[in-house]
Amino acid sequence: MAEFLKDIHIIDLTRSVVDEEKSDKTKGRLVFKSKVYITNADYRDAQSRPHHKLEWANNHPDGYGVQTYELMGYDFVTKDDPYYPDGAKLNAEGHYVFKDVVLMKCDFTAWLKRRARDIERSERAPQRMQKAFVDATVEDGTGKKLGFSTDQIKDML
């Protein structure tokens, strides 16, 4: 049994071989003849890429961690999905949990688009800050703001 979350590895059931005689799928207990774990390299390879981005969300009773992920398009991983967290257990609701976290999934294409948008916003932020600084400090036609000329600002930057 895993002691830490870093010890939990996600098994790809589409590429692994399950021993049907020893497994109990209704309880989420699987025994494998061979296991194939999902790694970061799989997301870069079109042949082995999972259809979902998997994340562990805080499963606090107030629901804050789970709600945050649900707002981003995530849903719970259940025993019917092609993923099996080796070392986690199914709870009464049919979700894979480990201590105080629950495994969630998001469509990989939607996650990738959101991530690209977040990166683009992040790269624009320094430009917006610099423009706001220049706008707040340059002389304009109605009077001086902080008394710096455009040439002085260019020298400072």
C-alpha positions in Angstrom: 0.0 0.0 0.0 1.3 3.4 -0.9 2.2 5.8 1.9 2.6 9.0 -0.2 0.7 10.4 -3.2 3.9 10.4 -5.2 3.9 6.6 -4.8 0.5 6.2 -6.6 1.0 5.5 -10.3 -1.9 5.5 -12.8 -2.2 2.4 -14.9 -3.5 2.6 -18.5 -6.1 -0.2 -18.7 -6.2 0.0 -22.6 -2.5 -1.1 -22.7 -2.3 -3.3 -19.6 -3.4 -6.9 -19.2 -5.9 -7.6 -16.4 -6.1 -11.1 -14.8 -9.9 -11.5 -15.0 -10.0 -14.5 -12.6 -8.4 -12.8 -9.7 -9.9 -9.3 -10.2 -13.1 -7.9 -8.8 -14.1 -5.0 -11.1 -17.3 -4.2 -9.1 -15.1 -3.3 -6.0 -12.4 -1.7 -8.1 -9.8 -4.3 -7.2 -7.7 -5.3 -10.2 -4.9 -7.8 -10.5 -2.6 -7.4 -13.5 -0.7 -9.8 -15.6 1.2 -6.8 -17.0 1.0 -3.1 -16.2 1.6 0.0 -18.3 1.8 3.2 -16.3 0.8 6.6 -17.7 3.8 8.9 -17.8 4.4 12.5 -18.9 6.0 11.1 -22.1 2.7 9.5 -23.0 1.1 12.9 -23.4 3.7 13.8 -26.0 3.2 10.6 -28.0 0.1 10.5 -30.2 0.1 6.7 -30.1 0.0 6.3 -26.3 -1.6 9.7 -25.4 -4.5 9.3 -22.9 -7.8 11.0 -23.8 -7.8 12.8 -20.5 -5.5 14.9 -18.3 -5.5 13.3 -14.8 -5.2 15.4 -11.6 -5.6 14.7 -7.9 -8.0 17.2 -6.3 -8.4 18.1 -2.6 -11.4 16.1 -1.4 -12.2 18.4 1.6 -15.7 18.1 3.0 -16.4 21.7 2.0 -15.9 20.7 -1.7 -13.6 23.7 -2.5 -10.9 21.7 -4.2 -13.3 19.5 -6.2 -15.5 22.5 -7.2 -12.4 24.3 -8.5 -11.6 21.4 -10.8 -15.2 20.9 -11.8 -15.3 24.6 -12.9 -12.4 23.9 -15.2 -14.2 20.9 -16.8 -12.9 18.1 -14.7 -15.0 15.0 -13.7 -14.4 12.1 -11.4 -12.5 9.0 -12.5 -14.6 5.9 -11.8 -14.1 2.2 -12.2 -15.6 2.4 -15.7 -12.8 4.6 -17.0 -9.7 3.2 -18.6 -7.5 4.4 -15.7 -6.6 2.6 -12.5 -4.6 4.4 -9.7 -2.4 1.7 -8.3 -2.7 2.0 -4.5 -5.9 4.2 -4.3 -9.3 2.8 -3.3 -12.9 3.3 -4.5 -15.0 5.2 -2.1 -18.8 4.7 -1.6 -19.5 7.2 -4.4 -17.4 5.2 -6.9 -14.5 7.7 -7.0 -10.8 6.8 -6.6 -9.5 8.4 -3.4 -6.2 8.4 -1.6 -6.2 9.9 1.9 -7.7 13.4 1.3 -7.5 13.6 -2.5 -9.7 12.3 -5.3 -8.6 11.4 -8.9 -10.2 13.6 -11.6 -10.1 13.8 -15.4 -10.4 16.4 -18.0 -10.6 16.1 -21.8 -7.0 16.4 -22.9 -7.8 18.7 -25.9 -9.8 21.1 -23.6 -7.0 21.1 -21.0 -4.4 21.8 -23.7 -6.4 24.8 -25.1 -6.9 26.2 -21.6 -3.2 25.7 -20.8 -2.2 27.5 -24.1 -4.6 30.4 -23.2 -3.1 30.6 -19.7 0.5 30.8 -21.0 -0.5 33.5 -23.5 -2.0 35.6 -20.8 1.0 35.1 -18.6 3.3 36.3 -21.4 1.2 39.4 -22.0 1.3 40.4 -18.3 4.7 42.0 -18.3 3.9 44.1 -21.4 0.7 45.3 -19.7 2.6 46.2 -16.6 5.2 48.2 -18.5 2.5 50.0 -20.5 0.6 50.9 -17.3 3.9 52.2 -15.8 4.6 54.3 -18.9 1.0 55.6 -19.0 1.2 56.6 -15.3 4.5 58.4 -15.5 4.8 60.2 -18.9 3.9 63.8 -19.4 0.7 64.3 -21.3 -1.2 67.3 -22.7 -3.3 68.0 -19.6 -0.4 68.3 -17.2 2.3 66.2 -15.6 1.5 62.9 -13.9 4.8 62.1 -12.2 7.0 64.4 -14.1 9.0 61.9 -16.2 9.5 62.5 -19.9 9.3 59.6 -22.4 13.1 59.8 -22.9 13.7 59.5 -19.1 11.5 56.4 -18.9 13.3 54.8 -21.8 16.6 55.4 -20.0 15.2 53.8 -16.8 14.0 50.7 -18.7 
